[in-house]
Amino acid sequence: MKKCSIYNVFGKKVEGVLSGNRIYPSSEDELFYDLLEPFLLPVESGGKWGLMDGHSGALRVSLRFDFIGLFVYGACHAVKDGLHGYLGARGEAVLPFEYEDVGDESSPDGYFAVKRGKWGVVNKNNVPVVPFVYDRIFLDSCVDRNIGWLTPYSGVTAIKDDRYVLLDSSYQVLTDNLTAYPRGYEDYLLLQNGRKFGVACRDGRLITDVTLLKREAMNLIKKLGRAC
């Protein structure tokens, strides 16, 4: 038997004991059992990481990685021999360990990764769909002004040379010269470049170029909202 640490869906560490192929947490209530399938949780012991079945406590992926993150969308961020990739539920590499970094969570449509110090996106076949030219890429989200936090958006927001770039759900650039992170209002996004504004849909369609006054853009968002 040896001591281990289990990380729940909120990243909180729960102490436990590993005996054979079974993990016994000090408090099962703190694991926050979930409806996700498969429900796998990162486990660390002696500096090595694996994955446990959150329902049964069985060790599903052995302790052989340098790091493993939360299992989401059928994969999890992992580190092996100093290189980053993604693991599947059986411990297989669904994204090869050849990157300098990857996103904390995978996306249903691709993986955010770093090569030569720049971020891009590769698909499930490890083929680049967004070139490695960005300083940072954010996972399908925008700032929601109603709740003050990030909420889902069907496209991608990236940063390049201190400017925000908005890409649609097919990873095509909608606009690439924004001075602020897109802000969400119901089903729409407010885009900003200095004192000029534009409007896009959360589903990744550009409605206007970034050429409006703020009041014009906000009035358009209100009008579109009433028309829905």
CYANA upper distance limits for C-alpha pairs under 8 A (distance plus 0.5 A):
  1 MET  CA     17 VAL  CA      7.03
  1 MET  CA     18 LEU  CA      6.02
  1 MET  CA     19 SER  CA      5.09
  1 MET  CA     20 GLY  CA      7.73
  2 LYS  CA     17 VAL  CA      6.10
  2 LYS  CA     18 LEU  CA      5.80
  2 LYS  CA     19 SER  CA      7.32
  2 LYS  CA     45 SER  CA      8.37
  3 LYS  CA     15 GLU  CA      7.99
  3 LYS  CA     16 GLY  CA      6.44
  3 LYS  CA     17 VAL  CA      5.04
  3 LYS  CA     18 LEU  CA      6.63
  3 LYS  CA     45 SER  CA      7.10
  4 CYS  CA     15 GLU  CA      6.60
  4 CYS  CA     16 GLY  CA      5.66
  4 CYS  CA     17 VAL  CA      5.98
  4 CYS  CA     18 LEU  CA      6.84
  4 CYS  CA     43 VAL  CA      7.30
  4 CYS  CA     44 GLU  CA      6.12
  4 CYS  CA     45 SER  CA      5.04
  4 CYS  CA     46 GLY  CA      8.20
  5 SER  CA     13 LYS  CA      6.67
  5 SER  CA     14 VAL  CA      6.16
  5 SER  CA     15 GLU  CA      5.14
  5 SER  CA     16 GLY  CA      6.26
  5 SER  CA     43 VAL  CA      6.11
  5 SER  CA     44 GLU  CA      5.68
  5 SER  CA     45 SER  CA      6.93
  6 ILE  CA     13 LYS  CA      6.10
  6 ILE  CA     14 VAL  CA      5.49
  6 ILE  CA     15 GLU  CA      6.66
  6 ILE  CA     16 GLY  CA      7.36
  6 ILE  CA     25 PRO  CA      7.99
  6 ILE  CA     41 LEU  CA      7.36
  6 ILE  CA     42 PRO  CA      6.46
  6 ILE  CA     43 VAL  CA      5.05
  6 ILE  CA     44 GLU  CA      7.09
  7 TYR  CA     11 GLY  CA      5.74
  7 TYR  CA     12 LYS  CA      5.89
  7 TYR  CA     13 LYS  CA      5.15
  7 TYR  CA     14 VAL  CA      6.62
  7 TYR  CA     31 LEU  CA      8.15
  7 TYR  CA     41 LEU  CA      6.70
  7 TYR  CA     42 PRO  CA      6.04
  7 TYR  CA     43 VAL  CA      6.95
  8 ASN  CA     12 LYS  CA      6.00
  8 ASN  CA     13 LYS  CA      7.20
  8 ASN  CA     14 VAL  CA      7.87
  8 ASN  CA     30 GLU  CA      7.88
  8 ASN  CA     31 LEU  CA      5.58
  8 ASN  CA     32 PHE  CA      7.18
  8 ASN  CA     41 LEU  CA      6.78
  8 ASN  CA     42 PRO  CA      8.18
  9 VAL  CA     31 LEU  CA      7.97
  9 VAL  CA     32 PHE  CA      7.58
  9 VAL  CA     41 LEU  CA      7.91
  9 VAL  CA     70 LEU  CA      7.33
 11 GLY  CA     70 LEU  CA      8.41
 14 VAL  CA     25 PRO  CA      7.29
 14 VAL  CA     26 SER  CA      7.43
 14 VAL  CA     27 SER  CA      7.76
 14 VAL  CA     30 GLU  CA      7.45
 14 VAL  CA     31 LEU  CA      7.85
 15 GLU  CA     25 PRO  CA      6.50
 15 GLU  CA     26 SER  CA      6.15
 15 GLU  CA     27 SER  CA      8.43
 16 GLY  CA     23 ILE  CA      7.21
 16 GLY  CA     24 TYR  CA      5.88
 16 GLY  CA     25 PRO  CA      4.48
 16 GLY  CA     26 SER  CA      5.61
 17 VAL  CA     23 ILE  CA      6.18
 17 VAL  CA     24 TYR  CA      5.67
 17 VAL  CA     25 PRO  CA      6.90
 17 VAL  CA     26 SER  CA      8.27
 18 LEU  CA     22 ARG  CA      6.39
 18 LEU  CA     23 ILE  CA      5.02
 18 LEU  CA     24 TYR  CA      6.90
 19 SER  CA     23 ILE  CA      6.77
 19 SER  CA     24 TYR  CA      8.31
 21 ASN  CA     58 ALA  CA      6.41
 21 ASN  CA     59 LEU  CA      5.84
 22 ARG  CA     57 GLY  CA      6.24
 22 ARG  CA     58 ALA  CA      5.09
 22 ARG  CA     59 LEU  CA      6.27
 23 ILE  CA     52 MET  CA      8.02
 23 ILE  CA     57 GLY  CA      5.63
 23 ILE  CA     58 ALA  CA      6.62
 23 ILE  CA     59 LEU  CA      7.20
 24 TYR  CA     57 GLY  CA      7.15
 27 SER  CA     31 LEU  CA      7.92
 28 GLU  CA     32 PHE  CA      8.27
 29 ASP  CA     33 TYR  CA      8.23
 31 LEU  CA     54 GLY  CA      8.00
 33 TYR  CA     54 GLY  CA      7.25
 33 TYR  CA     55 HIS  CA      7.57
 34 ASP  CA     39 PHE  CA      7.28
 35 LEU  CA     39 PHE  CA      7.79
 38 PRO  CA     53 ASP  CA      8.23
 38 PRO  CA     74 GLY  CA      8.36
 38 PRO  CA     89 ALA  CA      7.85
 39 PHE  CA     53 ASP  CA      6.58
 39 PHE  CA     54 GLY  CA      5.89
 39 PHE  CA     55 HIS  CA      7.49
 39 PHE  CA     71 PHE  CA      8.23
 40 LEU  CA     51 LEU  CA      6.48
 40 LEU  CA     52 MET  CA      5.97
 40 LEU  CA     53 ASP  CA      5.33
 40 LEU  CA     54 GLY  CA      5.85
 40 LEU  CA     70 LEU  CA      8.44
 40 LEU  CA     71 PHE  CA      6.66
 40 LEU  CA     89 ALA  CA      8.22
 41 LEU  CA     51 LEU  CA      5.91
 41 LEU  CA     52 MET  CA      5.81
 41 LEU  CA     53 ASP  CA      7.06
 41 LEU  CA     54 GLY  CA      6.48
 41 LEU  CA     70 LEU  CA      7.08
 41 LEU  CA     71 PHE  CA      7.34
 42 PRO  CA     49 TRP  CA      7.33
 42 PRO  CA     50 GLY  CA      6.38
 42 PRO  CA     51 LEU  CA      5.20
 42 PRO  CA     52 MET  CA      6.98
 42 PRO  CA     68 ILE  CA      6.40
 42 PRO  CA     69 GLY  CA      6.75
 42 PRO  CA     70 LEU  CA      7.02
 42 PRO  CA     71 PHE  CA      8.41
 43 VAL  CA     49 TRP  CA      5.95
 43 VAL  CA     50 GLY  CA      5.69
 43 VAL  CA     51 LEU  CA      6.08
 43 VAL  CA     52 MET  CA      7.06
 43 VAL  CA     63 LEU  CA      8.25
 43 VAL  CA     68 ILE  CA      8.40
 44 GLU  CA     48 LYS  CA      6.01
 44 GLU  CA     49 TRP  CA      4.87
 44 GLU  CA     50 GLY  CA      7.01
 44 GLU  CA     63 LEU  CA      7.69
 45 SER  CA     49 TRP  CA      7.06
 45 SER  CA     63 LEU  CA      7.88
 47 GLY  CA     66 ASP  CA      7.38
 48 LYS  CA     63 LEU  CA      5.71
 48 LYS  CA     64 ARG  CA      6.05
 48 LYS  CA     65 PHE  CA      5.94
 48 LYS  CA     66 ASP  CA      5.91
 48 LYS  CA     67 PHE  CA      7.43
 49 TRP  CA     62 SER  CA      7.99
 49 TRP  CA     63 LEU  CA      5.10
 49 TRP  CA     64 ARG  CA      6.41
 49 TRP  CA     65 PHE  CA      5.45
 49 TRP  CA     66 ASP  CA      6.52
 49 TRP  CA     67 PHE  CA      5.97
 49 TRP  CA     68 ILE  CA      6.50
 50 GLY  CA     59 LEU  CA      7.93
 50 GLY  CA     60 ARG  CA      8.09
 50 GLY  CA     61 VAL  CA      5.52
 50 GLY  CA     62 SER  CA      5.51
 50 GLY  CA     63 LEU  CA      4.78
 50 GLY  CA     64 ARG  CA      7.00
 50 GLY  CA     65 PHE  CA      7.06
 50 GLY  CA     68 ILE  CA      7.24
 51 LEU  CA     59 LEU  CA      6.58
 51 LEU  CA     60 ARG  CA      6.10
 51 LEU  CA     61 VAL  CA      5.33
 51 LEU  CA     62 SER  CA      7.44
 51 LEU  CA     63 LEU  CA      8.23
 51 LEU  CA     68 ILE  CA      8.28
 52 MET  CA     57 GLY  CA      6.46
 52 MET  CA     58 ALA  CA      6.05
 52 MET  CA     59 LEU  CA      4.81
 52 MET  CA     60 ARG  CA      5.69
 52 MET  CA     61 VAL  CA      7.29
 53 ASP  CA     57 GLY  CA      5.65
 53 ASP  CA     58 ALA  CA      5.80
 53 ASP  CA     59 LEU  CA      6.83
 53 ASP  CA     60 ARG  CA      6.69
 54 GLY  CA     58 ALA  CA      8.39
 60 ARG  CA     89 ALA  CA      8.41
 60 ARG  CA     90 ARG  CA      7.37
 60 ARG  CA     91 GLY  CA      8.41
 61 VAL  CA     89 ALA  CA      8.38
 61 VAL  CA     90 ARG  CA      6.87
 61 VAL  CA     91 GLY  CA      5.94
 65 PHE  CA     78 ALA  CA      7.56
 65 PHE  CA     79 VAL  CA      6.60
 65 PHE  CA     80 LYS  CA      5.75
 65 PHE  CA     81 ASP  CA      8.40
 66 ASP  CA     78 ALA  CA      7.90
 66 ASP  CA     79 VAL  CA      5.71
 66 ASP  CA     80 LYS  CA      5.90
 66 ASP  CA     81 ASP  CA      7.50
 66 ASP  CA     82 GLY  CA      7.93
 67 PHE  CA     78 ALA  CA      5.82
 67 PHE  CA     79 VAL  CA      5.52
 67 PHE  CA     80 LYS  CA      7.85
 68 ILE  CA     76 CYS  CA      7.29
 68 ILE  CA     77 HIS  CA      6.26
 68 ILE  CA     78 ALA  CA      4.80
 68 ILE  CA     79 VAL  CA      7.11
 69 GLY  CA     76 CYS  CA      6.08
 69 GLY  CA     77 HIS  CA      5.54
 69 GLY  CA     78 ALA  CA      6.70
 69 GLY  CA    104 ASP  CA      7.41
 69 GLY  CA    105 GLU  CA      8.30
 70 LEU  CA     76 CYS  CA      6.14
 70 LEU  CA     77 HIS  CA      7.63
 70 LEU  CA    104 ASP  CA      8.35
 70 LEU  CA    105 GLU  CA      7.63
 71 PHE  CA     75 ALA  CA      5.90
 71 PHE  CA     76 CYS  CA      4.93
 71 PHE  CA     77 HIS  CA      8.19
 71 PHE  CA    105 GLU  CA      8.25
 72 VAL  CA     76 CYS  CA      6.63
 72 VAL  CA    105 GLU  CA      6.95
 72 VAL  CA    106 SER  CA      7.09
 73 TYR  CA    106 SER  CA      7.00
 73 TYR  CA    107 SER  CA      7.23
 73 TYR  CA    108 PRO  CA      6.41
 74 GLY  CA     88 GLY  CA      6.71
 74 GLY  CA     89 ALA  CA      7.35
 75 ALA  CA     86 TYR  CA      6.44
 75 ALA  CA     87 LEU  CA      5.79
 75 ALA  CA     88 GLY  CA      5.28
 75 ALA  CA     89 ALA  CA      7.31
 75 ALA  CA     94 VAL  CA      7.87
 75 ALA  CA    106 SER  CA      7.07
 76 CYS  CA     86 TYR  CA      5.68
 76 CYS  CA     87 LEU  CA      5.79
 76 CYS  CA     88 GLY  CA      7.38
 76 CYS  CA    104 ASP  CA      8.41
 76 CYS  CA    105 GLU  CA      7.01
 76 CYS  CA    106 SER  CA      7.23
 77 HIS  CA     84 HIS  CA      7.75
 77 HIS  CA     85 GLY  CA      6.50
 77 HIS  CA     86 TYR  CA      5.13
 77 HIS  CA     87 LEU  CA      7.08
 77 HIS  CA    102 VAL  CA      7.43
 77 HIS  CA    103 GLY  CA      7.67
 77 HIS  CA    104 ASP  CA      6.51
 77 HIS  CA    105 GLU  CA      6.98
 77 HIS  CA    106 SER  CA      7.88
 78 ALA  CA     84 HIS  CA      6.38
 78 ALA  CA     85 GLY  CA      6.06
 78 ALA  CA     86 TYR  CA      5.96
 78 ALA  CA     87 LEU  CA      6.91
 79 VAL  CA     83 LEU  CA      5.97
 79 VAL  CA     84 HIS  CA      5.05
 79 VAL  CA     85 GLY  CA      6.89
 79 VAL  CA     97 PHE  CA      7.78
 80 LYS  CA     84 HIS  CA      7.03
 80 LYS  CA     97 PHE  CA      7.24
 83 LEU  CA     97 PHE  CA      5.82
 83 LEU  CA     98 GLU  CA      6.10
 83 LEU  CA     99 TYR  CA      6.12
 83 LEU  CA    100 GLU  CA      6.38
 83 LEU  CA    101 ASP  CA      7.81
 84 HIS  CA     96 PRO  CA      8.29
 84 HIS  CA     97 PHE  CA      5.46
 84 HIS  CA     98 GLU  CA      6.66
 84 HIS  CA     99 TYR  CA      5.50
 84 HIS  CA    100 GLU  CA      6.47
 84 HIS  CA    101 ASP  CA      5.83
 84 HIS  CA    102 VAL  CA      6.73
 85 GLY  CA     93 ALA  CA      7.59
 85 GLY  CA     94 VAL  CA      8.18
 85 GLY  CA     95 LEU  CA      5.59
 85 GLY  CA     96 PRO  CA      5.85
 85 GLY  CA     97 PHE  CA      4.93
 85 GLY  CA     98 GLU  CA      7.24
 85 GLY  CA     99 TYR  CA      6.99
 85 GLY  CA    101 ASP  CA      8.17
 85 GLY  CA    102 VAL  CA      7.08
 86 TYR  CA     93 ALA  CA      6.37
 86 TYR  CA     94 VAL  CA      6.09
 86 TYR  CA     95 LEU  CA      5.38
 86 TYR  CA     96 PRO  CA      7.53
 86 TYR  CA     97 PHE  CA      8.02
 86 TYR  CA    106 SER  CA      8.46
 87 LEU  CA     91 GLY  CA      5.98
 87 LEU  CA     92 GLU  CA      6.00
 87 LEU  CA     93 ALA  CA      5.22
 87 LEU  CA     94 VAL  CA      5.96
 87 LEU  CA     95 LEU  CA      7.48
 88 GLY  CA     92 GLU  CA      5.75
 88 GLY  CA     93 ALA  CA      6.78
 88 GLY  CA     94 VAL  CA      6.27
 93 ALA  CA     97 PHE  CA      7.88
 94 VAL  CA    124 LYS  CA      7.96
 95 LEU  CA    124 LYS  CA      7.92
 95 LEU  CA    126 ASN  CA      6.97
 96 PRO  CA    126 ASN  CA      8.30
 99 TYR  CA    113 ALA  CA      6.96
 99 TYR  CA    114 VAL  CA      6.24
 99 TYR  CA    115 LYS  CA      6.40
100 GLU  CA    113 ALA  CA      8.01
100 GLU  CA    114 VAL  CA      5.84
100 GLU  CA    115 LYS  CA      6.44
100 GLU  CA    116 ARG  CA      8.10
100 GLU  CA    117 GLY  CA      7.92
101 ASP  CA    113 ALA  CA      6.20
101 ASP  CA    114 VAL  CA      5.59
101 ASP  CA    115 LYS  CA      8.29
102 VAL  CA    111 TYR  CA      7.87
102 VAL  CA    112 PHE  CA      6.00
102 VAL  CA    113 ALA  CA      4.55
102 VAL  CA    114 VAL  CA      6.58
103 GLY  CA    111 TYR  CA      7.69
103 GLY  CA    112 PHE  CA      5.72
103 GLY  CA    113 ALA  CA      6.78
103 GLY  CA    139 LEU  CA      8.47
106 SER  CA    110 GLY  CA      7.44
106 SER  CA    111 TYR  CA      5.96
106 SER  CA    112 PHE  CA      7.67
107 SER  CA    111 TYR  CA      6.42
107 SER  CA    112 PHE  CA      8.35
107 SER  CA    139 LEU  CA      7.53
107 SER  CA    140 ASP  CA      8.42
109 ASP  CA    123 ASN  CA      7.21
109 ASP  CA    124 LYS  CA      8.10
110 GLY  CA    121 VAL  CA      6.79
110 GLY  CA    122 VAL  CA      6.10
110 GLY  CA    123 ASN  CA      4.90
110 GLY  CA    124 LYS  CA      6.54
111 TYR  CA    121 VAL  CA      5.91
111 TYR  CA    122 VAL  CA      5.80
111 TYR  CA    123 ASN  CA      6.72
111 TYR  CA    124 LYS  CA      8.02
112 PHE  CA    119 TRP  CA      7.32
112 PHE  CA    120 GLY  CA      6.31
112 PHE  CA    121 VAL  CA      5.07
112 PHE  CA    122 VAL  CA      7.13
112 PHE  CA    137 ILE  CA      7.67
113 ALA  CA    119 TRP  CA      6.01
113 ALA  CA    120 GLY  CA      6.14
113 ALA  CA    121 VAL  CA      6.58
113 ALA  CA    122 VAL  CA      7.86
114 VAL  CA    118 LYS  CA      5.73
114 VAL  CA    119 TRP  CA      4.93
114 VAL  CA    120 GLY  CA      6.88
114 VAL  CA    132 PHE  CA      7.52
115 LYS  CA    119 TRP  CA      7.10
115 LYS  CA    120 GLY  CA      8.38
115 LYS  CA    132 PHE  CA      7.02
117 GLY  CA    135 ASP  CA      8.36
118 LYS  CA    132 PHE  CA      5.70
118 LYS  CA    133 VAL  CA      5.80
118 LYS  CA    134 TYR  CA      5.84
118 LYS  CA    135 ASP  CA      6.09
118 LYS  CA    136 ARG  CA      7.98
119 TRP  CA    131 PRO  CA      8.28
119 TRP  CA    132 PHE  CA      5.44
119 TRP  CA    133 VAL  CA      6.60
119 TRP  CA    134 TYR  CA      5.41
119 TRP  CA    135 ASP  CA      6.49
119 TRP  CA    136 ARG  CA      6.27
119 TRP  CA    137 ILE  CA      6.96
120 GLY  CA    128 PRO  CA      7.73
120 GLY  CA    129 VAL  CA      8.23
120 GLY  CA    130 VAL  CA      5.60
120 GLY  CA    131 PRO  CA      5.62
120 GLY  CA    132 PHE  CA      4.62
120 GLY  CA    133 VAL  CA      7.07
120 GLY  CA    134 TYR  CA      7.00
120 GLY  CA    137 ILE  CA      7.87
121 VAL  CA    128 PRO  CA      6.26
121 VAL  CA    129 VAL  CA      6.13
121 VAL  CA    130 VAL  CA      5.29
121 VAL  CA    131 PRO  CA      7.40
121 VAL  CA    132 PHE  CA      7.93
122 VAL  CA    126 ASN  CA      5.73
122 VAL  CA    127 VAL  CA      5.60
122 VAL  CA    128 PRO  CA      4.58
122 VAL  CA    129 VAL  CA      5.85
122 VAL  CA    130 VAL  CA      7.31
123 ASN  CA    127 VAL  CA      5.97
123 ASN  CA    128 PRO  CA      6.89
123 ASN  CA    129 VAL  CA      6.93
129 VAL  CA    171 TYR  CA      7.54
130 VAL  CA    171 TYR  CA      7.01
133 VAL  CA    160 LYS  CA      7.89
134 TYR  CA    158 ALA  CA      7.01
134 TYR  CA    159 ILE  CA      6.34
134 TYR  CA    160 LYS  CA      5.45
135 ASP  CA    158 ALA  CA      7.95
135 ASP  CA    159 ILE  CA      5.93
135 ASP  CA    160 LYS  CA      5.77
135 ASP  CA    161 ASP  CA      7.77
136 ARG  CA    158 ALA  CA      6.04
136 ARG  CA    159 ILE  CA      5.68
136 ARG  CA    160 LYS  CA      7.79
137 ILE  CA    156 VAL  CA      7.78
137 ILE  CA    157 THR  CA      6.53
137 ILE  CA    158 ALA  CA      4.70
137 ILE  CA    159 ILE  CA      6.94
138 PHE  CA    156 VAL  CA      6.90
138 PHE  CA    157 THR  CA      5.96
138 PHE  CA    158 ALA  CA      6.51
139 LEU  CA    156 VAL  CA      6.90
139 LEU  CA    157 THR  CA      7.98
140 ASP  CA    152 PRO  CA      6.40
140 ASP  CA    153 TYR  CA      5.60
140 ASP  CA    154 SER  CA      6.29
140 ASP  CA    155 GLY  CA      5.96
140 ASP  CA    156 VAL  CA      5.38
140 ASP  CA    157 THR  CA      7.52
141 SER  CA    150 LEU  CA      6.28
141 SER  CA    151 THR  CA      5.79
141 SER  CA    152 PRO  CA      5.00
141 SER  CA    153 TYR  CA      5.12
141 SER  CA    154 SER  CA      7.99
141 SER  CA    155 GLY  CA      8.10
141 SER  CA    156 VAL  CA      7.51
141 SER  CA    157 THR  CA      7.88
142 CYS  CA    149 TRP  CA      8.50
142 CYS  CA    150 LEU  CA      5.73
142 CYS  CA    151 THR  CA      6.18
142 CYS  CA    152 PRO  CA      7.05
142 CYS  CA    153 TYR  CA      6.58
142 CYS  CA    157 THR  CA      8.30
142 CYS  CA    181 TYR  CA      7.59
142 CYS  CA    182 PRO  CA      6.16
142 CYS  CA    183 ARG  CA      6.32
142 CYS  CA    184 GLY  CA      6.55
142 CYS  CA    189 LEU  CA      8.42
143 VAL  CA    148 GLY  CA      7.05
143 VAL  CA    149 TRP  CA      5.85
143 VAL  CA    150 LEU  CA      5.04
143 VAL  CA    151 THR  CA      6.92
143 VAL  CA    181 TYR  CA      7.57
143 VAL  CA    182 PRO  CA      6.88
143 VAL  CA    183 ARG  CA      5.23
143 VAL  CA    184 GLY  CA      6.18
144 ASP  CA    148 GLY  CA      5.90
144 ASP  CA    149 TRP  CA      5.99
144 ASP  CA    150 LEU  CA      6.31
144 ASP  CA    151 THR  CA      6.52
144 ASP  CA    183 ARG  CA      6.18
144 ASP  CA    184 GLY  CA      4.87
144 ASP  CA    185 TYR  CA      6.87
145 ARG  CA    149 TRP  CA      7.82
145 ARG  CA    183 ARG  CA      6.81
145 ARG  CA    184 GLY  CA      6.44
145 ARG  CA    185 TYR  CA      6.83
146 ASN  CA    184 GLY  CA      8.45
146 ASN  CA    185 TYR  CA      7.50
151 THR  CA    184 GLY  CA      8.49
152 PRO  CA    202 ARG  CA      8.42
153 TYR  CA    202 ARG  CA      5.50
153 TYR  CA    203 ASP  CA      7.06
153 TYR  CA    204 GLY  CA      7.90
154 SER  CA    168 ASP  CA      7.51
154 SER  CA    169 SER  CA      5.98
154 SER  CA    202 ARG  CA      6.35
154 SER  CA    203 ASP  CA      5.39
154 SER  CA    204 GLY  CA      6.04
155 GLY  CA    166 LEU  CA      7.86
155 GLY  CA    167 LEU  CA      6.05
155 GLY  CA    168 ASP  CA      4.79
155 GLY  CA    169 SER  CA      4.77
155 GLY  CA    170 SER  CA      8.05
155 GLY  CA    171 TYR  CA      7.57
155 GLY  CA    202 ARG  CA      7.99
155 GLY  CA    203 ASP  CA      7.46
155 GLY  CA    204 GLY  CA      5.66
156 VAL  CA    166 LEU  CA      6.57
156 VAL  CA    167 LEU  CA      5.55
156 VAL  CA    168 ASP  CA      6.87
156 VAL  CA    169 SER  CA      7.59
156 VAL  CA    171 TYR  CA      7.64
157 THR  CA    164 TYR  CA      7.29
157 THR  CA    165 VAL  CA      6.16
157 THR  CA    166 LEU  CA      5.31
157 THR  CA    167 LEU  CA      6.72
157 THR  CA    181 TYR  CA      8.29
157 THR  CA    182 PRO  CA      8.48
158 ALA  CA    164 TYR  CA      6.19
158 ALA  CA    165 VAL  CA      5.53
158 ALA  CA    166 LEU  CA      7.10
158 ALA  CA    167 LEU  CA      8.42
159 ILE  CA    163 ARG  CA      6.02
159 ILE  CA    164 TYR  CA      5.09
159 ILE  CA    165 VAL  CA      6.40
160 LYS  CA    164 TYR  CA      6.98
160 LYS  CA    165 VAL  CA      7.61
162 ASP  CA    179 THR  CA      8.29
163 ARG  CA    176 ASP  CA      7.64
163 ARG  CA    177 ASN  CA      6.11
163 ARG  CA    178 LEU  CA      5.99
163 ARG  CA    179 THR  CA      6.07
163 ARG  CA    180 ALA  CA      8.23
164 TYR  CA    176 ASP  CA      6.76
164 TYR  CA    177 ASN  CA      6.63
164 TYR  CA    178 LEU  CA      5.24
164 TYR  CA    179 THR  CA      6.58
164 TYR  CA    180 ALA  CA      6.98
164 TYR  CA    181 TYR  CA      6.93
165 VAL  CA    173 VAL  CA      7.64
165 VAL  CA    174 LEU  CA      8.22
165 VAL  CA    175 THR  CA      6.43
165 VAL  CA    176 ASP  CA      4.61
165 VAL  CA    177 ASN  CA      6.80
165 VAL  CA    178 LEU  CA      6.88
166 LEU  CA    173 VAL  CA      6.45
166 LEU  CA    174 LEU  CA      6.01
166 LEU  CA    175 THR  CA      5.93
166 LEU  CA    176 ASP  CA      6.68
167 LEU  CA    171 TYR  CA      5.64
167 LEU  CA    172 GLN  CA      5.68
167 LEU  CA    173 VAL  CA      4.78
167 LEU  CA    174 LEU  CA      5.78
167 LEU  CA    175 THR  CA      7.76
167 LEU  CA    204 GLY  CA      7.86
168 ASP  CA    172 GLN  CA      5.93
168 ASP  CA    173 VAL  CA      6.96
168 ASP  CA    174 LEU  CA      6.85
168 ASP  CA    203 ASP  CA      8.27
168 ASP  CA    204 GLY  CA      4.90
168 ASP  CA    205 ARG  CA      7.10
169 SER  CA    203 ASP  CA      7.80
169 SER  CA    204 GLY  CA      6.09
174 LEU  CA    205 ARG  CA      8.30
174 LEU  CA    206 LEU  CA      6.97
177 ASN  CA    193 ASN  CA      6.98
178 LEU  CA    191 LEU  CA      7.42
178 LEU  CA    192 GLN  CA      5.97
178 LEU  CA    193 ASN  CA      5.06
178 LEU  CA    194 GLY  CA      8.21
179 THR  CA    192 GLN  CA      6.44
179 THR  CA    193 ASN  CA      5.36
179 THR  CA    194 GLY  CA      6.56
180 ALA  CA    191 LEU  CA      7.94
180 ALA  CA    192 GLN  CA      6.38
180 ALA  CA    193 ASN  CA      7.62
181 TYR  CA    191 LEU  CA      8.13
181 TYR  CA    192 GLN  CA      8.45
182 PRO  CA    189 LEU  CA      6.49
182 PRO  CA    190 LEU  CA      6.27
182 PRO  CA    191 LEU  CA      5.74
182 PRO  CA    192 GLN  CA      7.82
183 ARG  CA    189 LEU  CA      5.83
183 ARG  CA    190 LEU  CA      5.64
183 ARG  CA    191 LEU  CA      7.40
184 GLY  CA    188 TYR  CA      6.24
184 GLY  CA    189 LEU  CA      4.98
184 GLY  CA    190 LEU  CA      6.85
184 GLY  CA    202 ARG  CA      8.27
185 TYR  CA    189 LEU  CA      6.51
185 TYR  CA    190 LEU  CA      7.87
185 TYR  CA    221 ILE  CA      8.13
186 GLU  CA    225 GLY  CA      8.13
187 ASP  CA    201 CYS  CA      6.64
187 ASP  CA    202 ARG  CA      6.06
187 ASP  CA    225 GLY  CA      8.01
188 TYR  CA    199 VAL  CA      7.35
188 TYR  CA    200 ALA  CA      6.24
188 TYR  CA    201 CYS  CA      4.98
188 TYR  CA    202 ARG  CA      5.82
188 TYR  CA    221 ILE  CA      7.19
189 LEU  CA    199 VAL  CA      6.11
189 LEU  CA    200 ALA  CA      5.52
189 LEU  CA    201 CYS  CA      6.40
189 LEU  CA    202 ARG  CA      6.82
190 LEU  CA    197 PHE  CA      7.39
190 LEU  CA    198 GLY  CA      6.49
190 LEU  CA    199 VAL  CA      5.53
190 LEU  CA    200 ALA  CA      7.26
190 LEU  CA    217 ALA  CA      7.75
190 LEU  CA    218 MET  CA      8.17
191 LEU  CA    197 PHE  CA      5.83
191 LEU  CA    198 GLY  CA      5.35
191 LEU  CA    199 VAL  CA      6.32
191 LEU  CA    200 ALA  CA      7.85
191 LEU  CA    210 VAL  CA      7.19
192 GLN  CA    196 LYS  CA      6.33
192 GLN  CA    197 PHE  CA      4.99
192 GLN  CA    198 GLY  CA      6.98
192 GLN  CA    210 VAL  CA      7.17
193 ASN  CA    197 PHE  CA      6.74
193 ASN  CA    210 VAL  CA      7.28
195 ARG  CA    213 LEU  CA      7.50
195 ARG  CA    214 LYS  CA      7.98
196 LYS  CA    210 VAL  CA      6.35
196 LYS  CA    211 THR  CA      5.71
196 LYS  CA    212 LEU  CA      5.86
196 LYS  CA    213 LEU  CA      6.02
196 LYS  CA    214 LYS  CA      7.25
197 PHE  CA    209 ASP  CA      8.31
197 PHE  CA    210 VAL  CA      5.14
197 PHE  CA    211 THR  CA      6.16
197 PHE  CA    212 LEU  CA      5.36
197 PHE  CA    213 LEU  CA      6.34
197 PHE  CA    214 LYS  CA      6.10
197 PHE  CA    217 ALA  CA      6.73
198 GLY  CA    207 ILE  CA      8.15
198 GLY  CA    208 THR  CA      5.89
198 GLY  CA    209 ASP  CA      5.86
198 GLY  CA    210 VAL  CA      4.46
198 GLY  CA    211 THR  CA      6.70
198 GLY  CA    212 LEU  CA      6.45
198 GLY  CA    217 ALA  CA      6.41
199 VAL  CA    206 LEU  CA      7.06
199 VAL  CA    207 ILE  CA      5.96
199 VAL  CA    208 THR  CA      5.87
199 VAL  CA    209 ASP  CA      7.76
199 VAL  CA    210 VAL  CA      7.88
199 VAL  CA    217 ALA  CA      6.88
199 VAL  CA    220 LEU  CA      8.46
199 VAL  CA    221 ILE  CA      7.79
200 ALA  CA    204 GLY  CA      7.43
200 ALA  CA    205 ARG  CA      6.15
200 ALA  CA    206 LEU  CA      4.78
200 ALA  CA    207 ILE  CA      5.45
200 ALA  CA    208 THR  CA      7.36
201 CYS  CA    205 ARG  CA      5.66
201 CYS  CA    206 LEU  CA      6.83
201 CYS  CA    207 ILE  CA      7.40
212 LEU  CA    216 GLU  CA      6.46
212 LEU  CA    217 ALA  CA      6.51
213 LEU  CA    217 ALA  CA      6.84
214 LYS  CA    218 MET  CA      6.61
215 ARG  CA    219 ASN  CA      6.45
216 GLU  CA    220 LEU  CA      6.68
217 ALA  CA    221 ILE  CA      6.82
218 MET  CA    222 LYS  CA      6.75
219 ASN  CA    223 LYS  CA      6.61
220 LEU  CA    224 LEU  CA      6.53
221 ILE  CA    225 GLY  CA      6.55
222 LYS  CA    226 ARG  CA      6.82
223 LYS  CA    227 ALA  CA      6.85
224 LEU  CA    228 CYS  CA      7.08
